[in-house]
Amino acid sequence: MTSDEAKKAALDLAARATGAYVTTVGSDGYPRTRVMFNLRNAEEFPHLAPLFAGHDKDLLMYLGTNTSSAKIEEIRRNPKACVYLCDYPQTVGMMFAGDLEIVDDSRIRRTLFTPGWEMYYPAGPDDPDYTVLRLLPKFVSGWLRSSRVAFRVQER
């Protein structure tokens, strides 16, 4: 499998995976994994597609979370993290690894805020308990059916 084929497969997976399994490193040095919304899922979040346009090379990912969650302190201590996406029935799974960043840009916060999230963030996109995270993966690895996938991600 060529690098271009692997990158296309990663983009296809990101556009359809239903959950994003995010792993950070806890204060005890052990990994902590939780499932979050995969905001690149084009069917579930079609209104966000323009935000990801132009990010085919860098595989940019955004995540919304609670400021009060343990993962925020974990990211502040150690930003190294990964997002794992999978399509289990198709035997496709890929890990997108890099540094998670906390995003303060109010335009991005407002763009990502999705109807229905008021149940998590009652004050809307300005809720102090609403935080946006950005991952610009450095490398991707995993499986595409019976083929191993591994490549470094190009910056824009």
C-alpha positions, 0 to 999 in steps of 0.5 A: 500500500502506498503512502497516498493510499494509506492517507486516503484510507485515513481520511475515509475512516475519519469521515465515517467513524462514529466515535473518537477514542481519545487517550491521554496520559494520567498523572500516574503515567498510565494511559486514560482512554475515553470515547468522544464525538468524531467531529470529522464524521460527515454524516453526523456533523455535516455542518462542520465539513467546511471547517475541515476542508483544506486539511486533507494533508495535515488530518486536523482534528477538533474535539469538544470537552468539559473544561472540568474534565480530568483530561484537561489537566492531563493535557496541560501536564503532558500534551502527547495523546492519540485519537483512535478511529475504527470501523470494526465491521470493515476491520479498519482501525487507525491511531492518530498521534500527536500533541493535543492543544487547548484552543482559545479561538472564539470563532472555532469554539462557536463553529464547533458548537453543535445544536444539542450540546446545551445539555453539556454546556448550558451557557452555549459556546461561551460556557466556561466549562466548554473547551475545544481541543485540536490535534494535528497528528504527527503520525498515523498507524493501524490496520486496513483489513489485512494491511498494516498502515503507518505514515508520518503526516505532512504539515499543510 
